[in-house]
Amino acid sequence: MMRPMGETRRFAIRYGVFRPLLTALGLGPRFSRAELGGGRLVVRMGWGFQAHAPLSAVRDFVPSDGLVGGIGIHGWRGTWLVNGAASGLVTIRFEPTQRARVLGVPVALRALRISLEDPDAFLAALESERASAGHG
């Protein structure tokens, strides 16, 4: 089945044992997601993290494994981890560097590692969106 032109696809952030705490802090599933549509990638984790980037700025994207430095929102020098769990991780690299907001403060975004309920579906959708926009 073909997807309607301009439809935004939403992908849930994956949460683990810290879901109740993150939800209580306003960083839970109700206000957190990754979205693809209209030539853009949008990632939010509640009020704590927000990024909007054109697909043309996505340099590459891969499944990501290995240890995480924590659960929540963490970053340093343009590399950010936005996760509710230690699994289902995907890394997206941007060129040129994009802007994101952490706690409302603008930050550089060179690489983003996010935990997703269905990382394979997200990666396939991102590949499809980039290809249809002529960026793949």
N, C-alpha and C positions, 0 to 999 in steps of 0.2 A: 504494500500500500504506500502510495506516495504521500509525503507530508506536505501540508499546505505551505505555499510560499510565505515567508516572513514569520512562520510560527516559531515561538521561543520554546526551546526544550530545557526542562529543569532537571537537575540531578541533585539528589539528596547528599548532604554531608554525612559521613559515617560516624556514629557515636558508639562508645563502649561504656565501661563502668562509670565514667565521669559524666554521663548524660544528665542525671538529675542535678548535679552541681552546675554544669554549664547552662542547663535550662533555667535554673533559679537565677543565674547571673545575666539572663537575657541573651545567651549565646547558643541556645538550643535549636532544634530542628525547625521550629516554626518560623524563625527569622534567618535561617542559614541555608545556603544553596549555591550551586554553580549553574549558570544559565548560558545557553548558546542560542543566538538568533540575531538577525539583522546585521550580520557581519561583526558581531561583538561577543566578547566573553565577559561575563559579570560573575564575580565571586563575592559572597558576603558571609560573614559569621556574626549575626546579630548586629549590635551597635559597635562591636569591637574591630571589625575589619570589613573593608569594602574596596573592591577593585573593578574598574571598567576598562577594558582594553580592546582595541580593534583587532580582528583576527590577523590583519596584515602585520601586526607586531609580534605574533606568536612565532618564535624561531623554531622551537621543537618542543615535543611533549612525549613523555615516556612513562610506563609504569615505574613505580619507585618502591624499593624495599629497603631494608636496613633499619637501623635504630632511629627512633625519633627523639628529639631533645625534650619532649614533654607533650602535654595535651593542652590545646587552646590556641593562642596566637603568639608566635615567637618569631623574631627576626633580627637580622644584623646585616648591615651593608648591602641592602637590596635583595637579600634572600629571605623569604618568609615561609613559615610553616603554619598552616591553618588547618587544625584537625580536631576531631572529637574522638578519634581512635588511633591506634598505632598500626592499623592495617588499611588496605584499600587505597594506598597512596599513589598519587600521580604527581609528576613534576612537569611544570610548564616553564619554559624559558622565553624571555621577551627580548626583542631587539627592534627598535631602540628601547631603552629603559622606560618603563611606564610609571605612572603615579598610582598609589593606593592610599587609603586612609586607615590608620590604626588609632583607635580611640579618638577619631576626628582629626588627627594630625597627619598632614601629607608626608608620605615616605616614598623612597625610590623602590621600584619593583623590577628586579632583573630575573628572579626565579621565584616560583610559587610552588610549594608542595602542599597538596590538599588530600584529605581522606574522603573517599566517596563510597556510597553504598554499592554502586556498580561502576567501578573504574573502567572496565572493558567497554561498556556501553558509552561512557563519556568519551573515551579515547576514539572510538569509532565515529561518534557524532562530531567530534572536533575535526577529525580527518575529513569527513564528508563536508562539513561547513567550509573548511579551508579550501577544499577542492572546488566546491561550487562557487566560491568567491574568487577563484583564480589565484589562491595563495599556496597551493600545495603542489 
